[in-house]
Amino acid sequence: MLKVGDSVVYVPDGSKGTVVEILESLYHVVWEDHFSSWEKPESLRKQEPTPH
């Protein structure tokens, strides 16, 4: 389950963003290009931190 602050990848095209709000089963994401959208959880994948 995703939470506010998680880095995510939009599965269909690989765009990266950050979850800023959660409303019921929708996630409000701000993308790298500063666009924002509401997405269903099945279209998002949590981006794991890269190991150092």
ZIJO-V792370 format. One line per field, one symbol per residue. ss: DSSP state (H for helix, E for strand, C for the rest). phi: phi as a letter, one per 30 degrees, with the letter a starting at -180 (. if undefined). burial: # if it has 24 or more other C-alpha atoms within 12 Angstrom, else .. A space follows every 10 residues. Layout:
ss: ???
phi: ???
burial: ???
This chain:
ss: CCCCCCEEEE CCCCCEEEEE EEECCEEEEE ECCCCEEEEE HHHEEECCCC CC
phi: .dbejddbbd eebidcabdc abbhcccdcc dedidbacbd ddcbbddddd dd
burial: .#...##### ....#####. ......#### #.....###. #..###.... ..
